[in-house]
Amino acid sequence: MIDPIVKVSGLTYYYQGQEQPVLRDVDLEVYPGEFLLLIGPSGCGKSTLALSLNGIIPLVLGGRIKGRVTIDGIDTRGSSVHELSSRVGIVFQDPESQLCNLYVEEEVGFGPSNLLLEPAEVERRVNQALSDVGQWELRRKLIYELSGGQKQRVAIASVLAMEPDVLVLDEPSANLDPMAAANTFDLIETINREMGTTVILIEHNVDRVMGRADRLVVMEDGRIV
């Protein structure tokens, strides 16, 4: 039997200074190549669960945590965000929150450069990631010249350039018009089906993505129900 690439066991988490947990005894297994759709009302803990998958919780945000999260057998609490970044990539709903360079090619190459890869390998990854999201011709564009949909694709490319095994997307259609949202969902499905990347998608726009996912997981009040 295939082992899960993501395994969450008995995860309970409290943000610093809070008395009530945001996550309550969460168990979840995600398998290699799976497309999992995670839904639930605002404030139910979906984004917190996403941040626990690449070590930002608890390694960066602190707080109190019980239980365990393993990525391909690696315990996130015994690793580092740096190491986990090449295993789990997260794309947030507002691409502006994670774009920090002037030019597209600088943005996409930022992560691989920080892994201290050889320049030729960084260049290869930039070219590949931009081609994968259909934005190669934008590589020398200024970020602020891009549309919302283009920025979202560049944000996805910057994560793909890290060549993660798992791609987590937190409401990527939230700030997009219907056409850009549909194009983004098409891209996510292509990344999953053709590239074999495991996808965990948090999304309110359920009707547009339900038929694309392998499995639906529903959260409520910090629990998987």
Biotite code that builds the C-alpha atoms (Angstrom):
import biotite.structure as struc

atoms = struc.array([
    struc.Atom([0.000, 0.000, 0.000], chain_id="A", res_id=1, res_name="MET", atom_name="CA", element="C"),
    struc.Atom([1.227, 3.505, -0.822], chain_id="A", res_id=2, res_name="ILE", atom_name="CA", element="C"),
    struc.Atom([2.208, 5.603, 2.201], chain_id="A", res_id=3, res_name="ASP", atom_name="CA", element="C"),
    struc.Atom([0.638, 9.056, 2.560], chain_id="A", res_id=4, res_name="PRO", atom_name="CA", element="C"),
    struc.Atom([2.840, 11.976, 1.540], chain_id="A", res_id=5, res_name="ILE", atom_name="CA", element="C"),
    struc.Atom([1.044, 14.169, 4.104], chain_id="A", res_id=6, res_name="VAL", atom_name="CA", element="C"),
    struc.Atom([0.030, 12.732, 7.467], chain_id="A", res_id=7, res_name="LYS", atom_name="CA", element="C"),
    struc.Atom([-1.576, 14.822, 10.192], chain_id="A", res_id=8, res_name="VAL", atom_name="CA", element="C"),
    struc.Atom([-2.160, 12.976, 13.464], chain_id="A", res_id=9, res_name="SER", atom_name="CA", element="C"),
    struc.Atom([-4.064, 14.371, 16.452], chain_id="A", res_id=10, res_name="GLY", atom_name="CA", element="C"),
    struc.Atom([-3.135, 17.958, 15.586], chain_id="A", res_id=11, res_name="LEU", atom_name="CA", element="C"),
    struc.Atom([-4.331, 20.577, 18.069], chain_id="A", res_id=12, res_name="THR", atom_name="CA", element="C"),
    struc.Atom([-2.981, 24.114, 17.822], chain_id="A", res_id=13, res_name="TYR", atom_name="CA", element="C"),
    struc.Atom([-3.315, 27.319, 19.856], chain_id="A", res_id=14, res_name="TYR", atom_name="CA", element="C"),
    struc.Atom([-2.059, 30.663, 18.518], chain_id="A", res_id=15, res_name="TYR", atom_name="CA", element="C"),
    struc.Atom([0.070, 32.620, 20.960], chain_id="A", res_id=16, res_name="GLN", atom_name="CA", element="C"),
    struc.Atom([-2.023, 34.259, 23.664], chain_id="A", res_id=17, res_name="GLY", atom_name="CA", element="C"),
    struc.Atom([-5.207, 32.363, 22.788], chain_id="A", res_id=18, res_name="GLN", atom_name="CA", element="C"),
    struc.Atom([-6.990, 30.027, 25.179], chain_id="A", res_id=19, res_name="GLU", atom_name="CA", element="C"),
    struc.Atom([-9.116, 28.243, 22.583], chain_id="A", res_id=20, res_name="GLN", atom_name="CA", element="C"),
    struc.Atom([-7.521, 26.017, 19.951], chain_id="A", res_id=21, res_name="PRO", atom_name="CA", element="C"),
    struc.Atom([-7.871, 26.839, 16.262], chain_id="A", res_id=22, res_name="VAL", atom_name="CA", element="C"),
    struc.Atom([-7.319, 23.183, 15.329], chain_id="A", res_id=23, res_name="LEU", atom_name="CA", element="C"),
    struc.Atom([-8.829, 20.391, 17.409], chain_id="A", res_id=24, res_name="ARG", atom_name="CA", element="C"),
    struc.Atom([-7.473, 16.849, 17.154], chain_id="A", res_id=25, res_name="ASP", atom_name="CA", element="C"),
    struc.Atom([-7.180, 16.897, 13.341], chain_id="A", res_id=26, res_name="VAL", atom_name="CA", element="C"),
    struc.Atom([-6.332, 13.673, 11.508], chain_id="A", res_id=27, res_name="ASP", atom_name="CA", element="C"),
    struc.Atom([-5.687, 13.756, 7.764], chain_id="A", res_id=28, res_name="LEU", atom_name="CA", element="C"),
    struc.Atom([-3.824, 11.679, 5.208], chain_id="A", res_id=29, res_name="GLU", atom_name="CA", element="C"),
    struc.Atom([-3.110, 12.835, 1.656], chain_id="A", res_id=30, res_name="VAL", atom_name="CA", element="C"),
    struc.Atom([-1.597, 10.481, -0.886], chain_id="A", res_id=31, res_name="TYR", atom_name="CA", element="C"),
    struc.Atom([0.957, 11.142, -3.654], chain_id="A", res_id=32, res_name="PRO", atom_name="CA", element="C"),
    struc.Atom([-0.670, 12.630, -6.761], chain_id="A", res_id=33, res_name="GLY", atom_name="CA", element="C"),
    struc.Atom([-4.001, 13.259, -5.056], chain_id="A", res_id=34, res_name="GLU", atom_name="CA", element="C"),
    struc.Atom([-6.116, 16.367, -5.661], chain_id="A", res_id=35, res_name="PHE", atom_name="CA", element="C"),
    struc.Atom([-7.799, 17.163, -2.347], chain_id="A", res_id=36, res_name="LEU", atom_name="CA", element="C"),
    struc.Atom([-10.390, 19.924, -1.975], chain_id="A", res_id=37, res_name="LEU", atom_name="CA", element="C"),
    struc.Atom([-10.618, 21.379, 1.550], chain_id="A", res_id=38, res_name="LEU", atom_name="CA", element="C"),
    struc.Atom([-13.710, 23.434, 2.371], chain_id="A", res_id=39, res_name="ILE", atom_name="CA", element="C"),
    struc.Atom([-15.474, 24.908, 5.386], chain_id="A", res_id=40, res_name="GLY", atom_name="CA", element="C"),
    struc.Atom([-16.772, 28.216, 6.772], chain_id="A", res_id=41, res_name="PRO", atom_name="CA", element="C"),
    struc.Atom([-14.452, 31.174, 7.377], chain_id="A", res_id=42, res_name="SER", atom_name="CA", element="C"),
    struc.Atom([-12.509, 30.823, 10.617], chain_id="A", res_id=43, res_name="GLY", atom_name="CA", element="C"),
    struc.Atom([-12.820, 27.042, 10.792], chain_id="A", res_id=44, res_name="CYS", atom_name="CA", element="C"),
    struc.Atom([-9.045, 26.479, 10.673], chain_id="A", res_id=45, res_name="GLY", atom_name="CA", element="C"),
    struc.Atom([-8.372, 25.715, 7.002], chain_id="A", res_id=46, res_name="LYS", atom_name="CA", element="C"),
    struc.Atom([-5.567, 28.264, 6.565], chain_id="A", res_id=47, res_name="SER", atom_name="CA", element="C"),
    struc.Atom([-4.051, 27.327, 9.918], chain_id="A", res_id=48, res_name="THR", atom_name="CA", element="C"),
    struc.Atom([-3.957, 23.696, 8.825], chain_id="A", res_id=49, res_name="LEU", atom_name="CA", element="C"),
    struc.Atom([-2.270, 24.763, 5.563], chain_id="A", res_id=50, res_name="ALA", atom_name="CA", element="C"),
    struc.Atom([0.423, 26.683, 7.464], chain_id="A", res_id=51, res_name="LEU", atom_name="CA", element="C"),
    struc.Atom([1.133, 23.635, 9.594], chain_id="A", res_id=52, res_name="SER", atom_name="CA", element="C"),
    struc.Atom([2.075, 21.615, 6.510], chain_id="A", res_id=53, res_name="LEU", atom_name="CA", element="C"),
    struc.Atom([5.277, 23.512, 5.727], chain_id="A", res_id=54, res_name="ASN", atom_name="CA", element="C"),
    struc.Atom([6.381, 24.248, 9.279], chain_id="A", res_id=55, res_name="GLY", atom_name="CA", element="C"),
    struc.Atom([5.353, 27.916, 9.472], chain_id="A", res_id=56, res_name="ILE", atom_name="CA", element="C"),
    struc.Atom([3.222, 26.601, 12.323], chain_id="A", res_id=57, res_name="ILE", atom_name="CA", element="C"),
    struc.Atom([4.802, 26.244, 14.837], chain_id="A", res_id=58, res_name="PRO", atom_name="CA", element="C"),
    struc.Atom([8.372, 27.046, 13.701], chain_id="A", res_id=59, res_name="LEU", atom_name="CA", element="C"),
    struc.Atom([7.660, 30.680, 12.761], chain_id="A", res_id=60, res_name="VAL", atom_name="CA", element="C"),
    struc.Atom([4.381, 31.603, 14.440], chain_id="A", res_id=61, res_name="LEU", atom_name="CA", element="C"),
    struc.Atom([5.025, 29.762, 17.695], chain_id="A", res_id=62, res_name="GLY", atom_name="CA", element="C"),
    struc.Atom([1.993, 28.949, 19.808], chain_id="A", res_id=63, res_name="GLY", atom_name="CA", element="C"),
    struc.Atom([1.146, 25.636, 21.467], chain_id="A", res_id=64, res_name="ARG", atom_name="CA", element="C"),
    struc.Atom([0.872, 22.467, 19.442], chain_id="A", res_id=65, res_name="ILE", atom_name="CA", element="C"),
    struc.Atom([-0.036, 18.856, 20.126], chain_id="A", res_id=66, res_name="LYS", atom_name="CA", element="C"),
    struc.Atom([0.067, 15.985, 17.691], chain_id="A", res_id=67, res_name="GLY", atom_name="CA", element="C"),
    struc.Atom([2.260, 15.484, 14.662], chain_id="A", res_id=68, res_name="ARG", atom_name="CA", element="C"),
    struc.Atom([2.564, 16.524, 11.022], chain_id="A", res_id=69, res_name="VAL", atom_name="CA", element="C"),
    struc.Atom([4.816, 14.527, 8.716], chain_id="A", res_id=70, res_name="THR", atom_name="CA", element="C"),
    struc.Atom([5.649, 15.279, 5.091], chain_id="A", res_id=71, res_name="ILE", atom_name="CA", element="C"),
    struc.Atom([6.953, 12.245, 3.230], chain_id="A", res_id=72, res_name="ASP", atom_name="CA", element="C"),
    struc.Atom([7.943, 10.800, 6.600], chain_id="A", res_id=73, res_name="GLY", atom_name="CA", element="C"),
    struc.Atom([9.652, 13.983, 7.876], chain_id="A", res_id=74, res_name="ILE", atom_name="CA", element="C"),
    struc.Atom([8.308, 15.455, 11.120], chain_id="A", res_id=75, res_name="ASP", atom_name="CA", element="C"),
    struc.Atom([7.810, 19.198, 10.545], chain_id="A", res_id=76, res_name="THR", atom_name="CA", element="C"),
    struc.Atom([8.816, 20.039, 14.108], chain_id="A", res_id=77, res_name="ARG", atom_name="CA", element="C"),
    struc.Atom([12.177, 18.336, 13.654], chain_id="A", res_id=78, res_name="GLY", atom_name="CA", element="C"),
    struc.Atom([12.882, 20.066, 10.343], chain_id="A", res_id=79, res_name="SER", atom_name="CA", element="C"),
    struc.Atom([13.158, 23.694, 9.199], chain_id="A", res_id=80, res_name="SER", atom_name="CA", element="C"),
    struc.Atom([10.995, 25.941, 7.040], chain_id="A", res_id=81, res_name="VAL", atom_name="CA", element="C"),
    struc.Atom([13.955, 26.128, 4.624], chain_id="A", res_id=82, res_name="HIS", atom_name="CA", element="C"),
    struc.Atom([14.036, 22.357, 4.180], chain_id="A", res_id=83, res_name="GLU", atom_name="CA", element="C"),
    struc.Atom([10.268, 21.990, 4.035], chain_id="A", res_id=84, res_name="LEU", atom_name="CA", element="C"),
    struc.Atom([9.944, 24.722, 1.385], chain_id="A", res_id=85, res_name="SER", atom_name="CA", element="C"),
    struc.Atom([11.219, 22.342, -1.265], chain_id="A", res_id=86, res_name="SER", atom_name="CA", element="C"),
    struc.Atom([8.657, 19.720, -0.226], chain_id="A", res_id=87, res_name="ARG", atom_name="CA", element="C"),
    struc.Atom([5.515, 21.796, 0.385], chain_id="A", res_id=88, res_name="VAL", atom_name="CA", element="C"),
    struc.Atom([4.758, 25.036, -1.472], chain_id="A", res_id=89, res_name="GLY", atom_name="CA", element="C"),
    struc.Atom([1.955, 27.374, -0.415], chain_id="A", res_id=90, res_name="ILE", atom_name="CA", element="C"),
    struc.Atom([0.190, 29.922, -2.633], chain_id="A", res_id=91, res_name="VAL", atom_name="CA", element="C"),
    struc.Atom([-1.947, 32.448, -0.763], chain_id="A", res_id=92, res_name="PHE", atom_name="CA", element="C"),
    struc.Atom([-5.213, 34.050, -1.891], chain_id="A", res_id=93, res_name="GLN", atom_name="CA", element="C"),
    struc.Atom([-3.591, 37.463, -2.393], chain_id="A", res_id=94, res_name="ASP", atom_name="CA", element="C"),
    struc.Atom([-0.504, 37.104, -4.627], chain_id="A", res_id=95, res_name="PRO", atom_name="CA", element="C"),
    struc.Atom([0.640, 40.570, -3.532], chain_id="A", res_id=96, res_name="GLU", atom_name="CA", element="C"),
    struc.Atom([1.373, 39.109, -0.100], chain_id="A", res_id=97, res_name="SER", atom_name="CA", element="C"),
    struc.Atom([4.106, 36.862, -1.457], chain_id="A", res_id=98, res_name="GLN", atom_name="CA", element="C"),
    struc.Atom([5.537, 38.783, -4.424], chain_id="A", res_id=99, res_name="LEU", atom_name="CA", element="C"),
    struc.Atom([8.583, 40.741, -3.285], chain_id="A", res_id=100, res_name="CYS", atom_name="CA", element="C"),
    struc.Atom([10.689, 41.466, -6.403], chain_id="A", res_id=101, res_name="ASN", atom_name="CA", element="C"),
    struc.Atom([10.435, 44.004, -9.219], chain_id="A", res_id=102, res_name="LEU", atom_name="CA", element="C"),
    struc.Atom([10.647, 41.673, -12.211], chain_id="A", res_id=103, res_name="TYR", atom_name="CA", element="C"),
    struc.Atom([8.891, 38.389, -12.920], chain_id="A", res_id=104, res_name="VAL", atom_name="CA", element="C"),
    struc.Atom([12.058, 36.367, -13.543], chain_id="A", res_id=105, res_name="GLU", atom_name="CA", element="C"),
    struc.Atom([13.581, 37.668, -10.295], chain_id="A", res_id=106, res_name="GLU", atom_name="CA", element="C"),
    struc.Atom([10.468, 36.638, -8.392], chain_id="A", res_id=107, res_name="GLU", atom_name="CA", element="C"),
    struc.Atom([10.349, 33.126, -9.820], chain_id="A", res_id=108, res_name="VAL", atom_name="CA", element="C"),
    struc.Atom([14.078, 32.645, -9.268], chain_id="A", res_id=109, res_name="GLY", atom_name="CA", element="C"),
    struc.Atom([14.055, 34.025, -5.722], chain_id="A", res_id=110, res_name="PHE", atom_name="CA", element="C"),
    struc.Atom([13.341, 30.719, -3.955], chain_id="A", res_id=111, res_name="GLY", atom_name="CA", element="C"),
    struc.Atom([15.805, 28.553, -5.912], chain_id="A", res_id=112, res_name="PRO", atom_name="CA", element="C"),
    struc.Atom([18.492, 31.240, -5.487], chain_id="A", res_id=113, res_name="SER", atom_name="CA", element="C"),
    struc.Atom([17.986, 31.089, -1.733], chain_id="A", res_id=114, res_name="ASN", atom_name="CA", element="C"),
    struc.Atom([18.574, 27.343, -1.896], chain_id="A", res_id=115, res_name="LEU", atom_name="CA", element="C"),
    struc.Atom([22.072, 28.297, -3.178], chain_id="A", res_id=116, res_name="LEU", atom_name="CA", element="C"),
    struc.Atom([21.593, 26.415, -6.425], chain_id="A", res_id=117, res_name="LEU", atom_name="CA", element="C"),
    struc.Atom([23.934, 26.970, -9.355], chain_id="A", res_id=118, res_name="GLU", atom_name="CA", element="C"),
    struc.Atom([22.901, 29.877, -11.633], chain_id="A", res_id=119, res_name="PRO", atom_name="CA", element="C"),
    struc.Atom([22.291, 27.503, -14.542], chain_id="A", res_id=120, res_name="ALA", atom_name="CA", element="C"),
    struc.Atom([19.899, 25.432, -12.410], chain_id="A", res_id=121, res_name="GLU", atom_name="CA", element="C"),
    struc.Atom([18.076, 28.550, -11.216], chain_id="A", res_id=122, res_name="VAL", atom_name="CA", element="C"),
    struc.Atom([17.685, 29.645, -14.852], chain_id="A", res_id=123, res_name="GLU", atom_name="CA", element="C"),
    struc.Atom([16.371, 26.215, -15.830], chain_id="A", res_id=124, res_name="ARG", atom_name="CA", element="C"),
    struc.Atom([13.808, 26.279, -13.035], chain_id="A", res_id=125, res_name="ARG", atom_name="CA", element="C"),
    struc.Atom([12.656, 29.802, -13.895], chain_id="A", res_id=126, res_name="VAL", atom_name="CA", element="C"),
    struc.Atom([12.161, 28.874, -17.539], chain_id="A", res_id=127, res_name="ASN", atom_name="CA", element="C"),
    struc.Atom([10.378, 25.629, -16.673], chain_id="A", res_id=128, res_name="GLN", atom_name="CA", element="C"),
    struc.Atom([8.067, 27.140, -14.055], chain_id="A", res_id=129, res_name="ALA", atom_name="CA", element="C"),
    struc.Atom([7.034, 30.059, -16.268], chain_id="A", res_id=130, res_name="LEU", atom_name="CA", element="C"),
    struc.Atom([6.424, 27.671, -19.157], chain_id="A", res_id=131, res_name="SER", atom_name="CA", element="C"),
    struc.Atom([4.353, 25.408, -16.893], chain_id="A", res_id=132, res_name="ASP", atom_name="CA", element="C"),
    struc.Atom([2.013, 28.286, -16.010], chain_id="A", res_id=133, res_name="VAL", atom_name="CA", element="C"),
    struc.Atom([1.941, 29.641, -19.560], chain_id="A", res_id=134, res_name="GLY", atom_name="CA", element="C"),
    struc.Atom([3.658, 32.925, -18.711], chain_id="A", res_id=135, res_name="GLN", atom_name="CA", element="C"),
    struc.Atom([7.147, 32.543, -20.196], chain_id="A", res_id=136, res_name="TRP", atom_name="CA", element="C"),
    struc.Atom([6.765, 35.690, -22.298], chain_id="A", res_id=137, res_name="GLU", atom_name="CA", element="C"),
    struc.Atom([6.277, 37.751, -19.105], chain_id="A", res_id=138, res_name="LEU", atom_name="CA", element="C"),
    struc.Atom([9.628, 36.924, -17.585], chain_id="A", res_id=139, res_name="ARG", atom_name="CA", element="C"),
    struc.Atom([11.090, 40.403, -18.086], chain_id="A", res_id=140, res_name="ARG", atom_name="CA", element="C"),
    struc.Atom([7.910, 42.260, -17.140], chain_id="A", res_id=141, res_name="LYS", atom_name="CA", element="C"),
    struc.Atom([7.601, 44.387, -14.030], chain_id="A", res_id=142, res_name="LEU", atom_name="CA", element="C"),
    struc.Atom([5.359, 42.790, -11.412], chain_id="A", res_id=143, res_name="ILE", atom_name="CA", element="C"),
    struc.Atom([3.201, 45.910, -11.027], chain_id="A", res_id=144, res_name="TYR", atom_name="CA", element="C"),
    struc.Atom([2.375, 45.829, -14.756], chain_id="A", res_id=145, res_name="GLU", atom_name="CA", element="C"),
    struc.Atom([0.626, 42.466, -14.463], chain_id="A", res_id=146, res_name="LEU", atom_name="CA", element="C"),
    struc.Atom([-3.086, 41.774, -14.120], chain_id="A", res_id=147, res_name="SER", atom_name="CA", element="C"),
    struc.Atom([-4.466, 39.982, -11.069], chain_id="A", res_id=148, res_name="GLY", atom_name="CA", element="C"),
    struc.Atom([-4.639, 36.673, -12.919], chain_id="A", res_id=149, res_name="GLY", atom_name="CA", element="C"),
    struc.Atom([-1.077, 37.053, -14.202], chain_id="A", res_id=150, res_name="GLN", atom_name="CA", element="C"),
    struc.Atom([0.178, 37.836, -10.697], chain_id="A", res_id=151, res_name="LYS", atom_name="CA", element="C"),
    struc.Atom([-1.526, 34.701, -9.386], chain_id="A", res_id=152, res_name="GLN", atom_name="CA", element="C"),
    struc.Atom([0.170, 32.609, -12.079], chain_id="A", res_id=153, res_name="ARG", atom_name="CA", element="C"),
    struc.Atom([3.545, 34.167, -11.275], chain_id="A", res_id=154, res_name="VAL", atom_name="CA", element="C"),
    struc.Atom([2.978, 33.380, -7.592], chain_id="A", res_id=155, res_name="ALA", atom_name="CA", element="C"),
    struc.Atom([2.243, 29.765, -8.553], chain_id="A", res_id=156, res_name="ILE", atom_name="CA", element="C"),
    struc.Atom([5.337, 29.690, -10.786], chain_id="A", res_id=157, res_name="ALA", atom_name="CA", element="C"),
    struc.Atom([7.521, 30.986, -7.946], chain_id="A", res_id=158, res_name="SER", atom_name="CA", element="C"),
    struc.Atom([6.371, 28.045, -5.831], chain_id="A", res_id=159, res_name="VAL", atom_name="CA", element="C"),
    struc.Atom([6.706, 25.514, -8.669], chain_id="A", res_id=160, res_name="LEU", atom_name="CA", element="C"),
    struc.Atom([10.300, 26.657, -9.167], chain_id="A", res_id=161, res_name="ALA", atom_name="CA", element="C"),
    struc.Atom([11.042, 25.123, -5.767], chain_id="A", res_id=162, res_name="MET", atom_name="CA", element="C"),
    struc.Atom([9.875, 21.805, -7.258], chain_id="A", res_id=163, res_name="GLU", atom_name="CA", element="C"),
    struc.Atom([7.694, 20.845, -4.279], chain_id="A", res_id=164, res_name="PRO", atom_name="CA", element="C"),
    struc.Atom([6.048, 17.456, -3.919], chain_id="A", res_id=165, res_name="ASP", atom_name="CA", element="C"),
    struc.Atom([2.912, 19.078, -2.474], chain_id="A", res_id=166, res_name="VAL", atom_name="CA", element="C"),
    struc.Atom([1.231, 22.294, -3.659], chain_id="A", res_id=167, res_name="LEU", atom_name="CA", element="C"),
    struc.Atom([-1.172, 23.981, -1.216], chain_id="A", res_id=168, res_name="VAL", atom_name="CA", element="C"),
    struc.Atom([-3.378, 26.781, -2.550], chain_id="A", res_id=169, res_name="LEU", atom_name="CA", element="C"),
    struc.Atom([-5.358, 28.908, -0.114], chain_id="A", res_id=170, res_name="ASP", atom_name="CA", element="C"),
    struc.Atom([-8.375, 30.355, -1.962], chain_id="A", res_id=171, res_name="GLU", atom_name="CA", element="C"),
    struc.Atom([-6.431, 31.315, -5.111], chain_id="A", res_id=172, res_name="PRO", atom_name="CA", element="C"),
    struc.Atom([-9.576, 32.593, -6.877], chain_id="A", res_id=173, res_name="SER", atom_name="CA", element="C"),
    struc.Atom([-10.612, 34.993, -4.097], chain_id="A", res_id=174, res_name="ALA", atom_name="CA", element="C"),
    struc.Atom([-9.397, 38.162, -5.839], chain_id="A", res_id=175, res_name="ASN", atom_name="CA", element="C"),
    struc.Atom([-9.894, 37.090, -9.464], chain_id="A", res_id=176, res_name="LEU", atom_name="CA", element="C"),
    struc.Atom([-12.651, 37.737, -11.973], chain_id="A", res_id=177, res_name="ASP", atom_name="CA", element="C"),
    struc.Atom([-14.594, 34.646, -13.186], chain_id="A", res_id=178, res_name="PRO", atom_name="CA", element="C"),
    struc.Atom([-12.476, 34.154, -16.323], chain_id="A", res_id=179, res_name="MET", atom_name="CA", element="C"),
    struc.Atom([-9.164, 34.431, -14.457], chain_id="A", res_id=180, res_name="ALA", atom_name="CA", element="C"),
    struc.Atom([-10.498, 32.107, -11.754], chain_id="A", res_id=181, res_name="ALA", atom_name="CA", element="C"),
    struc.Atom([-11.500, 29.478, -14.343], chain_id="A", res_id=182, res_name="ALA", atom_name="CA", element="C"),
    struc.Atom([-8.052, 29.719, -15.963], chain_id="A", res_id=183, res_name="ASN", atom_name="CA", element="C"),
    struc.Atom([-6.402, 29.308, -12.567], chain_id="A", res_id=184, res_name="THR", atom_name="CA", element="C"),
    struc.Atom([-8.439, 26.175, -11.818], chain_id="A", res_id=185, res_name="PHE", atom_name="CA", element="C"),
    struc.Atom([-7.506, 24.766, -15.248], chain_id="A", res_id=186, res_name="ASP", atom_name="CA", element="C"),
    struc.Atom([-3.844, 25.397, -14.431], chain_id="A", res_id=187, res_name="LEU", atom_name="CA", element="C"),
    struc.Atom([-4.096, 23.731, -11.011], chain_id="A", res_id=188, res_name="ILE", atom_name="CA", element="C"),
    struc.Atom([-5.712, 20.667, -12.571], chain_id="A", res_id=189, res_name="GLU", atom_name="CA", element="C"),
    struc.Atom([-2.937, 20.500, -15.184], chain_id="A", res_id=190, res_name="THR", atom_name="CA", element="C"),
    struc.Atom([-0.255, 20.722, -12.479], chain_id="A", res_id=191, res_name="ILE", atom_name="CA", element="C"),
    struc.Atom([-1.914, 17.824, -10.685], chain_id="A", res_id=192, res_name="ASN", atom_name="CA", element="C"),
    struc.Atom([-2.778, 15.579, -13.635], chain_id="A", res_id=193, res_name="ARG", atom_name="CA", element="C"),
    struc.Atom([0.172, 16.155, -15.961], chain_id="A", res_id=194, res_name="GLU", atom_name="CA", element="C"),
    struc.Atom([2.972, 16.953, -13.507], chain_id="A", res_id=195, res_name="MET", atom_name="CA", element="C"),
    struc.Atom([1.834, 14.530, -10.820], chain_id="A", res_id=196, res_name="GLY", atom_name="CA", element="C"),
    struc.Atom([2.056, 17.142, -8.063], chain_id="A", res_id=197, res_name="THR", atom_name="CA", element="C"),
    struc.Atom([-0.073, 16.481, -4.996], chain_id="A", res_id=198, res_name="THR", atom_name="CA", element="C"),
    struc.Atom([-2.572, 19.349, -4.657], chain_id="A", res_id=199, res_name="VAL", atom_name="CA", element="C"),
    struc.Atom([-4.435, 20.561, -1.579], chain_id="A", res_id=200, res_name="ILE", atom_name="CA", element="C"),
    struc.Atom([-6.864, 23.290, -2.597], chain_id="A", res_id=201, res_name="LEU", atom_name="CA", element="C"),
    struc.Atom([-8.727, 25.466, -0.082], chain_id="A", res_id=202, res_name="ILE", atom_name="CA", element="C"),
    struc.Atom([-11.598, 27.082, -1.916], chain_id="A", res_id=203, res_name="GLU", atom_name="CA", element="C"),
    struc.Atom([-15.041, 28.641, -1.391], chain_id="A", res_id=204, res_name="HIS", atom_name="CA", element="C"),
    struc.Atom([-15.866, 28.486, -5.101], chain_id="A", res_id=205, res_name="ASN", atom_name="CA", element="C"),
    struc.Atom([-16.819, 24.833, -4.748], chain_id="A", res_id=206, res_name="VAL", atom_name="CA", element="C"),
    struc.Atom([-18.998, 24.437, -7.865], chain_id="A", res_id=207, res_name="ASP", atom_name="CA", element="C"),
    struc.Atom([-16.099, 25.238, -10.204], chain_id="A", res_id=208, res_name="ARG", atom_name="CA", element="C"),
    struc.Atom([-13.673, 22.756, -8.672], chain_id="A", res_id=209, res_name="VAL", atom_name="CA", element="C"),
    struc.Atom([-15.748, 19.917, -7.233], chain_id="A", res_id=210, res_name="MET", atom_name="CA", element="C"),
    struc.Atom([-15.511, 17.860, -10.414], chain_id="A", res_id=211, res_name="GLY", atom_name="CA", element="C"),
    struc.Atom([-11.745, 18.273, -10.623], chain_id="A", res_id=212, res_name="ARG", atom_name="CA", element="C"),
    struc.Atom([-10.878, 16.933, -7.157], chain_id="A", res_id=213, res_name="ALA", atom_name="CA", element="C"),
    struc.Atom([-10.362, 13.315, -6.132], chain_id="A", res_id=214, res_name="ASP", atom_name="CA", element="C"),
    struc.Atom([-11.642, 13.878, -2.603], chain_id="A", res_id=215, res_name="ARG", atom_name="CA", element="C"),
    struc.Atom([-13.534, 16.459, -0.564], chain_id="A", res_id=216, res_name="LEU", atom_name="CA", element="C"),
    struc.Atom([-12.655, 17.213, 3.076], chain_id="A", res_id=217, res_name="VAL", atom_name="CA", element="C"),
    struc.Atom([-14.932, 19.437, 5.162], chain_id="A", res_id=218, res_name="VAL", atom_name="CA", element="C"),
    struc.Atom([-13.785, 21.376, 8.242], chain_id="A", res_id=219, res_name="MET", atom_name="CA", element="C"),
    struc.Atom([-15.907, 22.992, 10.932], chain_id="A", res_id=220, res_name="GLU", atom_name="CA", element="C"),
    struc.Atom([-14.832, 24.605, 14.224], chain_id="A", res_id=221, res_name="ASP", atom_name="CA", element="C"),
    struc.Atom([-11.244, 23.382, 13.924], chain_id="A", res_id=222, res_name="GLY", atom_name="CA", element="C"),
    struc.Atom([-12.182, 19.796, 13.159], chain_id="A", res_id=223, res_name="ARG", atom_name="CA", element="C"),
    struc.Atom([-12.517, 17.613, 10.097], chain_id="A", res_id=224, res_name="ILE", atom_name="CA", element="C"),
    struc.Atom([-16.145, 16.575, 10.033], chain_id="A", res_id=225, res_name="VAL", atom_name="CA", element="C"),
])
